[in-house]
Every structure is written in C-alpha cells, then in structure tokens.
Amino acid sequence: MLRWLVAFLILANLLMFAVVQGMFGPLPAAGAREPHHLQQQVHPEVLNARPLHPEDAADQPQVGGLAPAANVQERPLSQ
C-alpha cells in the first residue's frame, strides 16, 4: 500500500515539474490575457488628496489611537 502511495507521489511530482517547465504549453497566468485592464488603471499623478474636515471625519477610524470602550454589560451567571 505504501509503495503505491510513494509511486503515485513521484509521478505527481514529475507531472507538476513538466507542467511548470512548459511541456504542455504556457501557463494561463504567463501572458496578458486581458490587456484592456492596463488602459483602465488609475494614474496616480491625476489623483488629488484633500484633508477631511472634522465634521466629515466623525465616523472614520483613527489609526494608532486607543480602541473605543466596548459596550458590554456584565452580570453574574445564574445557576
């Protein structure tokens, strides 16, 4: 039983090696299949960043700040 498993694993490794080396053709991710995505990319030089006003930033999380206190109510367990 173990010999068949080892033989199967060796054959699977040889098959994957052949696939990676390109014996069955190029991999699907090897080329640009959808070149129209390149034209749809956002150009960073066109983007404008503007600061948020305090009234607009009320629901925005603050990175690096303290976590808000959890709204948890505790009571003893009933037995």
A tleap script that builds the chain and sets N, CA, C and O, in Angstrom:
source leaprc.protein.ff14SB
mol = sequence {
  NMET LEU ARG TRP LEU VAL ALA PHE LEU ILE
  LEU ALA ASN LEU LEU MET PHE ALA VAL VAL
  GLN GLY MET PHE GLY PRO LEU PRO ALA ALA
  GLY ALA ARG GLU PRO HIE HIE LEU GLN GLN
  GLN VAL HIE PRO GLU VAL LEU ASN ALA ARG
  PRO LEU HIE PRO GLU ASP ALA ALA ASP GLN
  PRO GLN VAL GLY GLY LEU ALA PRO ALA ALA
  ASN VAL GLN GLU ARG PRO LEU SER CGLN
}
set mol.1.N position { 0.823 -1.195 0.000 }
set mol.1.CA position { 0.000 0.000 0.000 }
set mol.1.C position { 0.864 1.253 0.000 }
set mol.1.O position { 0.594 2.203 -0.736 }
set mol.2.N position { 1.903 1.251 0.830 }
set mol.2.CA position { 2.770 2.422 0.928 }
set mol.2.C position { 3.595 2.597 -0.347 }
set mol.2.O position { 3.908 3.722 -0.735 }
set mol.3.N position { 3.944 1.486 -0.996 }
set mol.3.CA position { 4.699 1.593 -2.253 }
set mol.3.C position { 3.881 2.301 -3.330 }
set mol.3.O position { 4.421 3.092 -4.103 }
set mol.4.N position { 2.587 2.021 -3.381 }
set mol.4.CA position { 1.727 2.666 -4.370 }
set mol.4.C position { 1.600 4.153 -4.092 }
set mol.4.O position { 1.561 4.966 -5.015 }
set mol.5.N position { 1.537 4.502 -2.816 }
set mol.5.CA position { 1.454 5.912 -2.454 }
set mol.5.C position { 2.729 6.645 -2.846 }
set mol.5.O position { 2.661 7.744 -3.397 }
set mol.6.N position { 3.876 6.065 -2.576 }
set mol.6.CA position { 5.149 6.684 -2.940 }
set mol.6.C position { 5.263 6.798 -4.456 }
set mol.6.O position { 5.695 7.830 -4.970 }
set mol.7.N position { 4.880 5.750 -5.172 }
set mol.7.CA position { 4.940 5.787 -6.635 }
set mol.7.C position { 4.004 6.860 -7.186 }
set mol.7.O position { 4.363 7.577 -8.121 }
set mol.8.N position { 2.805 6.973 -6.612 }
set mol.8.CA position { 1.862 7.993 -7.049 }
set mol.8.C position { 2.420 9.389 -6.800 }
set mol.8.O position { 2.309 10.254 -7.669 }
set mol.9.N position { 3.016 9.627 -5.637 }
set mol.9.CA position { 3.583 10.937 -5.326 }
set mol.9.C position { 4.744 11.286 -6.252 }
set mol.9.O position { 4.890 12.441 -6.651 }
set mol.10.N position { 5.561 10.310 -6.591 }
set mol.10.CA position { 6.670 10.567 -7.522 }
set mol.10.C position { 6.117 10.929 -8.900 }
set mol.10.O position { 6.601 11.867 -9.534 }
set mol.11.N position { 5.112 10.196 -9.365 }
set mol.11.CA position { 4.517 10.511 -10.667 }
set mol.11.C position { 3.842 11.878 -10.652 }
set mol.11.O position { 3.933 12.621 -11.629 }
set mol.12.N position { 3.169 12.217 -9.557 }
set mol.12.CA position { 2.540 13.534 -9.464 }
set mol.12.C position { 3.589 14.638 -9.484 }
set mol.12.O position { 3.378 15.674 -10.114 }
set mol.13.N position { 4.713 14.435 -8.808 }
set mol.13.CA position { 5.784 15.434 -8.829 }
set mol.13.C position { 6.384 15.578 -10.215 }
set mol.13.O position { 6.685 16.694 -10.641 }
set mol.14.N position { 6.563 14.487 -10.919 }
set mol.14.CA position { 7.096 14.558 -12.281 }
set mol.14.C position { 6.122 15.276 -13.208 }
set mol.14.O position { 6.538 16.059 -14.062 }
set mol.15.N position { 4.839 15.016 -13.043 }
set mol.15.CA position { 3.835 15.690 -13.864 }
set mol.15.C position { 3.831 17.191 -13.582 }
set mol.15.O position { 3.790 17.985 -14.521 }
set mol.16.N position { 3.873 17.594 -12.328 }
set mol.16.CA position { 3.885 19.021 -11.998 }
set mol.16.C position { 5.173 19.690 -12.491 }
set mol.16.O position { 5.147 20.846 -12.913 }
set mol.17.N position { 6.290 18.975 -12.439 }
set mol.17.CA position { 7.537 19.518 -12.970 }
set mol.17.C position { 7.407 19.773 -14.467 }
set mol.17.O position { 7.871 20.796 -14.968 }
set mol.18.N position { 6.775 18.841 -15.180 }
set mol.18.CA position { 6.583 19.009 -16.620 }
set mol.18.C position { 5.665 20.193 -16.906 }
set mol.18.O position { 5.897 20.937 -17.858 }
set mol.19.N position { 4.634 20.374 -16.100 }
set mol.19.CA position { 3.716 21.497 -16.300 }
set mol.19.C position { 4.445 22.812 -16.079 }
set mol.19.O position { 4.292 23.746 -16.867 }
set mol.20.N position { 5.237 22.895 -15.013 }
set mol.20.CA position { 5.942 24.136 -14.699 }
set mol.20.C position { 7.002 24.455 -15.751 }
set mol.20.O position { 7.251 25.628 -16.032 }
set mol.21.N position { 7.621 23.450 -16.328 }
set mol.21.CA position { 8.644 23.663 -17.343 }
set mol.21.C position { 8.041 24.054 -18.693 }
set mol.21.O position { 8.768 24.478 -19.592 }
set mol.22.N position { 6.733 23.919 -18.843 }
set mol.22.CA position { 6.084 24.357 -20.068 }
set mol.22.C position { 5.936 23.286 -21.128 }
set mol.22.O position { 5.789 23.609 -22.307 }
set mol.23.N position { 5.969 22.031 -20.745 }
set mol.23.CA position { 5.831 20.960 -21.739 }
set mol.23.C position { 4.435 20.926 -22.358 }
set mol.23.O position { 4.275 20.463 -23.487 }
set mol.24.N position { 3.429 21.404 -21.641 }
set mol.24.CA position { 2.057 21.375 -22.134 }
set mol.24.C position { 1.595 22.746 -22.591 }
set mol.24.O position { 0.394 22.978 -22.730 }
set mol.25.N position { 2.511 23.641 -22.824 }
set mol.25.CA position { 2.160 24.979 -23.258 }
set mol.25.C position { 2.345 25.980 -22.125 }
set mol.25.O position { 2.658 25.595 -20.998 }
set mol.26.N position { 2.155 27.247 -22.418 }
set mol.26.CA position { 2.341 28.259 -21.380 }
set mol.26.C position { 1.236 28.190 -20.329 }
set mol.26.O position { 0.109 27.782 -20.612 }
set mol.27.N position { 1.578 28.590 -19.142 }
set mol.27.CA position { 0.597 28.641 -18.064 }
set mol.27.C position { -0.405 29.761 -18.345 }
set mol.27.O position { -0.058 30.724 -19.028 }
set mol.28.N position { -1.630 29.664 -17.841 }
set mol.28.CA position { -2.628 30.710 -18.100 }
set mol.28.C position { -2.210 32.078 -17.589 }
set mol.28.O position { -2.588 33.092 -18.176 }
set mol.29.N position { -1.445 32.130 -16.521 }
set mol.29.CA position { -1.029 33.414 -15.961 }
set mol.29.C position { 0.256 33.936 -16.593 }
set mol.29.O position { 0.799 34.941 -16.133 }
set mol.30.N position { 0.753 33.278 -17.635 }
set mol.30.CA position { 2.030 33.668 -18.217 }
set mol.30.C position { 1.930 34.928 -19.073 }
set mol.30.O position { 2.902 35.676 -19.180 }
set mol.31.N position { 0.777 35.173 -19.679 }
set mol.31.CA position { 0.668 36.310 -20.586 }
set mol.31.C position { -0.457 37.239 -20.202 }
set mol.31.O position { -1.233 36.976 -19.283 }
set mol.32.N position { -0.520 38.330 -20.929 }
set mol.32.CA position { -1.581 39.310 -20.692 }
set mol.32.C position { -2.832 38.856 -21.430 }
set mol.32.O position { -2.931 39.031 -22.644 }
set mol.33.N position { -3.769 38.289 -20.727 }
set mol.33.CA position { -4.990 37.796 -21.342 }
set mol.33.C position { -6.034 38.903 -21.487 }
set mol.33.O position { -6.870 38.856 -22.389 }
set mol.34.N position { -5.986 39.891 -20.605 }
set mol.34.CA position { -6.955 40.971 -20.643 }
set mol.34.C position { -6.218 42.306 -20.677 }
set mol.34.O position { -6.115 42.980 -19.652 }
set mol.35.N position { -5.708 42.691 -21.836 }
set mol.35.CA position { -4.909 43.918 -21.896 }
set mol.35.C position { -5.717 45.188 -21.670 }
set mol.35.O position { -5.135 46.242 -21.414 }
set mol.36.N position { -7.057 45.117 -21.757 }
set mol.36.CA position { -7.850 46.329 -21.546 }
set mol.36.C position { -7.765 46.813 -20.101 }
set mol.36.O position { -8.077 47.969 -19.817 }
set mol.37.N position { -7.346 45.943 -19.192 }
set mol.37.CA position { -7.191 46.375 -17.797 }
set mol.37.C position { -6.050 47.380 -17.657 }
set mol.37.O position { -6.076 48.226 -16.763 }
set mol.38.N position { -5.064 47.296 -18.521 }
set mol.38.CA position { -3.957 48.248 -18.445 }
set mol.38.C position { -4.418 49.664 -18.773 }
set mol.38.O position { -3.914 50.630 -18.201 }
set mol.39.N position { -5.370 49.788 -19.688 }
set mol.39.CA position { -5.873 51.110 -20.026 }
set mol.39.C position { -6.815 51.655 -18.955 }
set mol.39.O position { -7.040 52.865 -18.903 }
set mol.40.N position { -7.367 50.803 -18.109 }
set mol.40.CA position { -8.297 51.237 -17.081 }
set mol.40.C position { -7.608 51.582 -15.761 }
set mol.40.O position { -8.279 51.964 -14.802 }
set mol.41.N position { -6.303 51.455 -15.698 }
set mol.41.CA position { -5.606 51.730 -14.451 }
set mol.41.C position { -5.668 53.212 -14.106 }
set mol.41.O position { -5.699 54.074 -14.984 }
set mol.42.N position { -5.686 53.483 -12.812 }
set mol.42.CA position { -5.734 54.860 -12.333 }
set mol.42.C position { -4.320 55.425 -12.341 }
set mol.42.O position { -3.380 54.774 -11.885 }
set mol.43.N position { -4.178 56.616 -12.850 }
set mol.43.CA position { -2.876 57.266 -12.871 }
set mol.43.C position { -2.705 58.073 -11.587 }
set mol.43.O position { -3.508 58.966 -11.319 }
set mol.44.N position { -1.686 57.785 -10.793 }
set mol.44.CA position { -1.551 58.471 -9.505 }
set mol.44.C position { -1.274 59.958 -9.638 }
set mol.44.O position { -1.568 60.709 -8.708 }
set mol.45.N position { -0.726 60.412 -10.747 }
set mol.45.CA position { -0.446 61.837 -10.897 }
set mol.45.C position { -1.725 62.648 -11.096 }
set mol.45.O position { -1.711 63.868 -10.932 }
set mol.46.N position { -2.825 61.990 -11.444 }
set mol.46.CA position { -4.087 62.674 -11.666 }
set mol.46.C position { -4.884 62.812 -10.362 }
set mol.46.O position { -5.712 63.714 -10.236 }
set mol.47.N position { -4.636 61.924 -9.396 }
set mol.47.CA position { -5.406 61.927 -8.154 }
set mol.47.C position { -5.018 63.103 -7.274 }
set mol.47.O position { -3.845 63.465 -7.175 }
set mol.48.N position { -6.015 63.690 -6.641 }
set mol.48.CA position { -5.793 64.785 -5.700 }
set mol.48.C position { -6.289 64.343 -4.330 }
set mol.48.O position { -7.426 63.894 -4.192 }
set mol.49.N position { -5.443 64.470 -3.329 }
set mol.49.CA position { -5.831 64.146 -1.961 }
set mol.49.C position { -6.189 65.432 -1.241 }
set mol.49.O position { -5.495 66.441 -1.367 }
set mol.50.N position { -7.262 65.389 -0.497 }
set mol.50.CA position { -7.661 66.567 0.272 }
set mol.50.C position { -7.936 66.120 1.704 }
set mol.50.O position { -8.443 65.019 1.923 }
set mol.51.N position { -7.609 66.958 2.672 }
set mol.51.CA position { -7.856 66.572 4.065 }
set mol.51.C position { -9.350 66.597 4.380 }
set mol.51.O position { -10.119 67.344 3.776 }
set mol.52.N position { -9.732 65.770 5.331 }
set mol.52.CA position { -11.120 65.733 5.767 }
set mol.52.C position { -11.362 66.813 6.809 }
set mol.52.O position { -10.497 67.095 7.637 }
set mol.53.N position { -12.517 67.401 6.761 }
set mol.53.CA position { -12.916 68.336 7.804 }
set mol.53.C position { -13.366 67.529 9.025 }
set mol.53.O position { -13.821 66.397 8.867 }
set mol.54.N position { -13.252 68.074 10.221 }
set mol.54.CA position { -13.623 67.304 11.421 }
set mol.54.C position { -15.060 66.776 11.384 }
set mol.54.O position { -15.316 65.679 11.881 }
set mol.55.N position { -15.990 67.520 10.814 }
set mol.55.CA position { -17.375 67.028 10.767 }
set mol.55.C position { -17.527 65.869 9.776 }
set mol.55.O position { -18.410 65.026 9.935 }
set mol.56.N position { -16.669 65.829 8.759 }
set mol.56.CA position { -16.722 64.719 7.807 }
set mol.56.C position { -16.017 63.476 8.340 }
set mol.56.O position { -16.314 62.364 7.902 }
set mol.57.N position { -15.098 63.648 9.267 }
set mol.57.CA position { -14.274 62.544 9.753 }
set mol.57.C position { -14.815 61.923 11.021 }
set mol.57.O position { -14.083 61.191 11.686 }
set mol.58.N position { -16.059 62.177 11.392 }
set mol.58.CA position { -16.591 61.661 12.649 }
set mol.58.C position { -16.641 60.141 12.667 }
set mol.58.O position { -16.398 59.532 13.709 }
set mol.59.N position { -16.948 59.520 11.541 }
set mol.59.CA position { -17.077 58.064 11.527 }
set mol.59.C position { -15.821 57.359 11.012 }
set mol.59.O position { -15.841 56.144 10.816 }
set mol.60.N position { -14.744 58.088 10.790 }
set mol.60.CA position { -13.514 57.490 10.289 }
set mol.60.C position { -12.691 56.953 11.457 }
set mol.60.O position { -12.579 57.627 12.481 }
set mol.61.N position { -12.109 55.749 11.329 }
set mol.61.CA position { -11.279 55.217 12.417 }
set mol.61.C position { -9.958 55.980 12.497 }
set mol.61.O position { -9.449 56.474 11.491 }
set mol.62.N position { -9.423 56.065 13.684 }
set mol.62.CA position { -8.134 56.702 13.890 }
set mol.62.C position { -7.091 55.614 14.039 }
set mol.62.O position { -7.180 54.781 14.940 }
set mol.63.N position { -6.122 55.619 13.176 }
set mol.63.CA position { -5.079 54.612 13.209 }
set mol.63.C position { -4.109 54.958 14.321 }
set mol.63.O position { -3.638 56.092 14.405 }
set mol.64.N position { -3.810 53.998 15.170 }
set mol.64.CA position { -2.847 54.196 16.240 }
set mol.64.C position { -3.461 54.752 17.510 }
set mol.64.O position { -2.765 54.882 18.517 }
set mol.65.N position { -4.730 55.081 17.492 }
set mol.65.CA position { -5.380 55.595 18.683 }
set mol.65.C position { -5.872 54.464 19.571 }
set mol.65.O position { -5.755 53.287 19.230 }
set mol.66.N position { -6.419 54.840 20.705 }
set mol.66.CA position { -6.973 53.849 21.605 }
set mol.66.C position { -8.253 53.269 21.014 }
set mol.66.O position { -9.003 53.951 20.316 }
set mol.67.N position { -8.478 52.015 21.307 }
set mol.67.CA position { -9.703 51.373 20.850 }
set mol.67.C position { -10.862 51.886 21.698 }
set mol.67.O position { -10.692 52.101 22.898 }
set mol.68.N position { -12.014 52.084 21.112 }
set mol.68.CA position { -13.143 52.556 21.917 }
set mol.68.C position { -13.569 51.491 22.925 }
set mol.68.O position { -13.406 50.294 22.688 }
set mol.69.N position { -14.106 51.939 24.033 }
set mol.69.CA position { -14.560 51.003 25.059 }
set mol.69.C position { -15.735 50.200 24.526 }
set mol.69.O position { -16.633 50.737 23.877 }
set mol.70.N position { -15.713 48.919 24.809 }
set mol.70.CA position { -16.783 48.044 24.340 }
set mol.70.C position { -18.048 48.287 25.142 }
set mol.70.O position { -17.993 48.500 26.353 }
set mol.71.N position { -19.153 48.255 24.486 }
set mol.71.CA position { -20.439 48.452 25.133 }
set mol.71.C position { -20.943 47.091 25.625 }
set mol.71.O position { -21.845 46.499 25.031 }
set mol.72.N position { -20.348 46.609 26.714 }
set mol.72.CA position { -20.665 45.289 27.249 }
set mol.72.C position { -21.186 45.464 28.668 }
set mol.72.O position { -20.589 46.172 29.479 }
set mol.73.N position { -22.290 44.820 28.952 }
set mol.73.CA position { -22.837 44.848 30.308 }
set mol.73.C position { -22.591 43.491 30.933 }
set mol.73.O position { -22.822 42.451 30.316 }
set mol.74.N position { -22.121 43.520 32.165 }
set mol.74.CA position { -21.808 42.239 32.822 }
set mol.74.C position { -22.760 42.009 33.969 }
set mol.74.O position { -23.243 42.951 34.597 }
set mol.75.N position { -23.021 40.757 34.231 }
set mol.75.CA position { -23.832 40.356 35.367 }
set mol.75.C position { -23.438 38.944 35.731 }
set mol.75.O position { -22.941 38.203 34.882 }
set mol.76.N position { -23.649 38.559 36.963 }
set mol.76.CA position { -23.281 37.184 37.374 }
set mol.76.C position { -24.153 36.148 36.669 }
set mol.76.O position { -25.324 36.391 36.376 }
set mol.77.N position { -23.560 35.004 36.407 }
set mol.77.CA position { -24.295 33.916 35.764 }
set mol.77.C position { -25.258 33.286 36.750 }
set mol.77.O position { -24.919 33.092 37.917 }
set mol.78.N position { -26.433 32.971 36.298 }
set mol.78.CA position { -27.385 32.286 37.160 }
set mol.78.C position { -27.154 30.786 37.068 }
set mol.78.O position { -26.845 30.251 36.004 }
set mol.79.N position { -27.312 30.116 38.216 }
set mol.79.CA position { -27.061 28.670 38.219 }
set mol.79.C position { -28.300 27.880 38.438 }
set mol.79.O position { -28.251 26.650 38.466 }
savepdb mol mol.pdb
quit
